[in-house]
Amino acid sequence: MSTTKLSQEELQQLRNFQRSENEITFSLGQIELRKVFLEKDKQNLQNQYQSLLQDQEKAGKELQEKYGEGNIDLEKGEFIKSE
């Protein structure tokens, strides 16, 4: 087996390729981890939203039982009965 020494320029170029590849691989890994955390956050927000919708529906039914059919003016804090 015969060996030949590479020039310093060739070695430096190859080391630069290796360093760049390592940096890119590391960055891609960081992005994937962020995606995992974002998906978890997204799921938590979706669950909160579903809970909010259920709470709104419950409150709406309670108000309807108390006041009947109509609309609420949030600005004035008034219930407007349907005719």
Buried (B, 14 or more C-beta within 10 A) or exposed (E): EEEEEEEEEEEEEEEEEEEEEEEEEEEEEEEEEEEEEEEEEEEEEEEEEEEEEEEEEEEEEEEEEEEEEBEEEEEEEEEEEEE
